[in-house]
Amino acid sequence: MKAVAILLLLALGFTGCGSSSSTNVEGASGGEWQSVMLGGKGPSSGFSFITQFTVSGGGGLSISSFQLENTGTCFKTAATTEGGTLNVTYNAADVVTGTFSFTITSAAGDTLTLTSSSVTGTFNTTTDTLSTGTIIGTWALTPASGSGCVQADDGTFTMTQTSSTTT
């Protein structure tokens, strides 16, 4: 089990008002997050990383910083390519819900994919901060031909926000 910190920056895009409407959170996202990734097999387990990104209007991530923390895994090197999406809305009670996907590809072509349909938290519209954020989901690893990685499709992860961030 490894701790993972993710920095997200959250900004607002207003699409409606009222007690039954929800607003899509765009532009960016924020806060420090820690993740626990369980599952996998042998060298295809125990992944940990730190990243910072912003979110486009369509939910795509623009990653400005990424660091693989455990090169002892089958990735062997910190040389990776990353991408993903974060689609989050909040309702009139400022309760956040959404989906998350994140893909990390090693220099050898191994692909680690995290997915979640459980993104939760609270958005404070007065201070523009997200707090109590949690992302729960699954991860899978698809090895490249001839790599030291093995197929893993039974991993789970939990990412918990450890501090709120002003946007």
VEXDO-221647 format. One record per residue (C-alpha): x, y, z; residue in one letter. Coordinates in steps of 0.25 Angstrom, whole numbers, padded with zeros to 4 digits, always signed. Each point is the difference from the previous one (the first is absolute). Example, Ala and Ser with C-alpha at 12.3 -4.5 7.8 and 13.67 -1.06 7.14 Angstrom:
BEGIN
+0049-0018+0031A+0006+0014-0002S
// end
This chain:
BEGIN
+0000+0000+0000M+0006+0013-0004K-0005+0014+0003A-0002+0009-0012V-0001+0015+0000A-0008+0007-0012I-0001+0014-0001L-0013+0005-0007L-0004+0014-0003L-0016+0002+0000L-0006+0013-0007A-0015+0002-0003L-0008+0001-0013G-0014+0004+0003F-0011-0007-0008T-0012+0002+0009G-0006+0004+0013C-0011-0005+0009G-0001-0011+0010S-0002-0011-0010S+0011+0004-0010S+0015-0004+0000S+0012+0008-0004T+0011-0006-0008N+0014+0002+0006V+0010+0004-0011E+0013+0006-0002G+0007-0005+0011A+0000-0008+0012S+0007+0001+0014G+0005-0006+0013G+0010-0010+0005E-0004-0014-0002W+0005-0014+0005Q-0003-0013-0006S+0001-0014+0004V+0001-0010-0012M-0002-0015+0004L+0000-0012-0009G+0009-0004-0011G+0010-0011-0001K+0015+0000+0003G+0007+0012-0007P-0013+0004-0006S-0005+0005+0014S+0003+0011+0010G-0001+0012-0010F+0002+0014+0006S+0001+0014-0006F-0002+0015+0002I-0006+0009-0011T-0006+0013-0003Q-0010+0004-0011F-0011+0009-0004T-0013-0004-0006V-0006+0005-0014S-0014+0004-0002G-0002-0014-0006G+0006-0007+0012G+0014-0003-0006G+0012+0001+0009L+0012+0009-0004S+0011-0006+0009I+0010+0010+0004S+0008-0010+0010S+0001-0015+0002F+0010-0008+0008Q+0000-0015+0001L+0004-0003+0014E+0003-0014-0001N+0009-0004-0011T+0002-0014+0007G-0013-0004-0007T+0001-0006-0014C+0000+0014-0006F+0015+0000+0004K+0001+0015-0004T-0007+0013+0003A-0001+0003-0015A-0015-0001-0003T-0011+0007-0007T-0013+0004+0007E-0014+0004-0004G-0015-0001+0006G-0013+0007+0003T-0007+0006+0012L-0015+0003-0002N-0006+0006+0013V-0012+0007+0003T-0006+0006+0013Y-0015+0002+0004N-0007+0011+0008A+0005-0006+0013A+0014+0001-0005D+0002-0015-0001V+0010-0005-0010V-0002-0012-0009T+0007-0005-0012G+0009-0009-0008T+0015-0002-0002F+0010-0007-0009S+0015+0000+0000F+0010-0007-0009T+0015-0002+0002I+0008-0006-0011T+0014-0005+0002S+0011+0003-0009A-0001-0015-0004A-0015+0001-0003G-0006-0006+0012D-0013+0007+0004T-0005+0003+0014L-0015+0005-0001T-0008+0005+0012L-0015+0002-0001T-0011+0005+0010S-0014+0003-0001S+0001+0004+0015S+0005+0014+0001V-0006+0007+0013T+0003+0012+0008G-0005+0014+0004T+0002+0013-0008F-0001+0013+0008N-0005+0011-0010T+0004+0011+0009T+0014-0003+0001T+0002-0008-0013D+0005-0013+0008T-0002-0014-0002L+0001-0008+0013S-0002-0014+0005T+0002-0006-0014G+0001-0015-0002T+0002-0008-0013I-0002-0015+0001I+0002-0009-0012G+0007-0011-0007T+0013-0001-0007W+0006-0010-0010A+0013-0002-0007L+0002-0004-0014T+0014-0005-0003P+0008+0003-0013A+0006-0011-0008S+0012-0005+0006G+0000+0009+0013S+0002-0004+0014G-0015+0003+0004C-0011-0010+0001V-0015+0002-0003Q-0007+0005+0012A-0015+0004+0000D-0004-0002+0015D+0006+0013+0006G-0008+0010+0008T+0004+0014+0005F-0005+0010+0009T+0005+0015-0001M-0003+0009+0012T+0001+0015+0000Q+0009+0004+0012T-0002+0015-0001S-0009+0009-0007S+0005+0010-0011T-0005+0013-0004T-0002+0003-0015T
// end
